[in-house]
Amino acid sequence: MDTVQVLDIMRGAFAVAARISSPILISALVIGVGVSLIQTVTQIQEMTLTFVPKLVAAALIVLILGGWMLSEMTTWIIELWGLIPTLL
């Protein structure tokens, strides 16, 4: 196993991690900005107002896109297992 193979595996791992985590991170970003704007306008500084909507959105995203996330992960793992004979 040489460094090129290790780098290819790590690049694949980072790409899968980015694809899987991006919907949750983008929704948390959008909700965070929206709640911050509302808090700025109304001058209500309550910590739970920023945490609870992000948590609910993340749970909804996992419920809606969980199958796709699992499919992406299993596809990458199957490809990784397929590489084992070539790593020697």
Order of alpha helices (4+ residues) and beta strands (2+ residues): alpha-alpha
